[in-house]
Amino acid sequence: MRASLNGRRIAAPAAGATRMAAPRPLRLRCSAVAAPEKPVTAVLSQLDRVSILAEALPYMQKFAGKTIVVKYGGAAMKDPTLKAGVITDLVLLWTVGIRPVLVHGGGPEINSWLTKLGIQPEFKNGLRVTDGPTMEVVEMVLGGRVNKSLVSLIQQAGGKAVGLCGKDGDLLRARQMVEKDIGYVGEVTRVDATLLRSLVSSGYIPVVATVATDESGQALNVNADTAAGEIAAALQAEKLILMTDVPGVLRDKDDVSTKFAELNIKRSRELMQEGIIAGGMIPKVQCCVRCISQGVNATHIIDGRSRHSILMELLTDEGVGTMITG
């Protein structure tokens, strides 16, 4: 359960403990793995809907004028219904005066186009091997097809968006990770957020594809989580939200009831040392910790497979994912 408006949640229960009841009789819950079969509006009375708005109002007021960086990827990019929900969430936040910045990957789309072009996707230790021809496809797909489709969806939903990649305005500089022998894959070394600040202050939603350049101008594929974290730090954003395919940080990866509602940096590091935070969750939590240490107020790891998870995390007392703070 969250404390109302101080930006923190009450400490997460120990694994296996019963979660404390919500303070209000109404609490919308979304499945951690799939959208509900019936629209939420079909089971809500008019009073219910007004109550939801009343609960969200203080959060809208608190975050009005604040920048929130959202890293978008995973299942939420593949399922049309989930994608529509993410776009709606972003436009709603933008409409009430919050300043979203969307940072995206596009792995499945890249794989699809590589296959169409007769190039076999290759991975090493979970990282895409990006040779010259693959890098051309990555840049084409991320900066073109995926980026512009998201811009179009945002504008169809009533928002104003501008699509760009890390090359534009010298937004993302990176160094090639030659030590990993995976080709044109980069590690972000510098962020120039001047263009993003201009777009945000002018009322646009920036949509950023994570293609960077090195000092020689060579395009590099960079991890979307890392890029989003560095962008959030450069903007001194209020929050960073990482959309994933898991409910949050779990004590037991197979038991959703063991999710941590809130962690701080110290506890996050302890859980990594204990092996509780493991595998693909390690770089995500490390990204969050680094982001907070650079001045971002809070980071959130949420399940993109749940409908409207962005709004549920930001605008309700309980939230739906794991919030990491200093």
Buried (B, 14 or more C-beta within 10 A) or exposed (E): BBEEEEBEBEEBBEBEEEEEEBEEEEBBEBBBEBBBEEEBEEEBEEEBEEBBEEBBEEBBEBBEEBBBBBBBBBBBBEBEEBBBBBBBBBBBBBEBEBBBBBBBBBBBBBBBBBEEEEBEBBEEEEBBBBEEEBBBBBBBBBBEBBBBBBBBBBBEBEBBBBBBBBBBBBBBBBBBBEEEEBBBBBBBEBBBBEBBBEBBEEEBBBBBBBBBBBEEEBBBBBBBBBBBBBBBBBBBBBBBBBBBEBBBBBBEBEEBBBBBBBBBBEBBBEBBEEEBBEEEBEBBBBBBBBBBEEEBBBBBBBBBBBBBBBBBBBBBBBBBBBBBBE
